Amino acid sequence: MLRDTTKLLGIKDPNITILLVLKHQSHIEIRAKLDYQPPLCPHCHGKMIKYDFQKTSTIPILDVQGMPTLLKLKKRRFQCKDCHKVSVARTSLVKKNCQISEPVLKKITQAHTQKLTNSDIANQLHISVSTVQRKLTQFTFKERYHHLPQVLSWDEFARNKGKLAFIAQDYNTKKIVTILENNRKITIKNYFYKYPRKVREFVKVVTVDMSGSYIPLIKQLFPKAKIVLDRFHIIQHLNRAMMSTRIAIMKRYDKKSLPYRAMKNHWRILHKDSRKLSLKLFYSRTFRQTLTPKEIVHKTLQFSDELRYYYNLYQLLLFHFQQKNTHQFMALIEDNYHLVNHAFKTIFRTFKKYKEYIANALEFPYSNAKLEATNKLIKDIKRQAFGFRNFNNFKTKILIALNIKRERIKLILSRT
Ligand SMILES: [Zn+2]
């Protein structure tokens, strides 16, 4: 009967015998002893005899009946008849010099692969946050340099104090290839040069954001890769130019005036792809009228010829972009280059400069959208507040959250 009890508690060691179970208000206390026939002396292989019991140690184990449970374990001590050294009985339940039971450690490991904060895990398992954290540092990921994905996505994300970290991901599997502490060219270069040229030549496409700063580096590292500017970022750039233009025009009006309020309150409608505007009527408090979004656009553009010009330009660019008319898209930029304001001129200059890669973006189905989802997850992990002053812990947590479920085998859980 007691044997079954120990099994239920996740205690597989048959040398542990439960002596007493005490149910306290806040927790369950299990008193047990660890005892077995004396083995040979670990020091001299001499014969040992049973000595006394070591001072009771308190070990958190998995909850019993939903209650935090503590195992108060007395461990047998043995003494060698030859060298007189004393040794303590060993158990598979807790590793040497460890205060946490193996089932709990397994639970921590498992919890790390779920989207739980370190403090959530600590609360769930009634252990200290530092224990959870220590476990995190024991995850190590083996870096191997004999394979790179065919389609690679590059991006960066903000880590603490506005520093940017670099992330590369397999476009198809979403698996993270690497996370680097900063996005400096030398850091990225040093990392990818660990791969032999043959492996790097396997990369056929690299998707990257609009900044363009990585382009020379990509050409150098991946001689056979096509560079694809990310569609999401191209549209985002257009959007931002339209946003600052609309705001600049709007600010020329009095804040209480109808043009100002229309441009301000209905900005979403003005930025939306005009082909996707809904036909539903709704009450606009700005116009004090029931209108469709299309009518709102029409009415607002009547206030300013300038706004109308940018609106039409923006909508046309969106249209050609989505229709994958690279030629028309670029022609529109050429034609309007000398007519537009600073915001548009800046993005047009970039578009012209990276024309080839924009064309690739229209031609190939790849976008960094998948990486954006990863970045969201990274943000969630960052929001888990603490502990990530250490970049390695942060990186580990991200890798656990994103890679482990996909590739458990590659994970090596080392013990320190
Ligand atoms: Zn001995």
Residues whose N, C-alpha, C, O or C-beta is under 5 A from the ligand:
A	BS01	ZN	C41 H43 C44 H45 G46 C80 D82 C83 H84
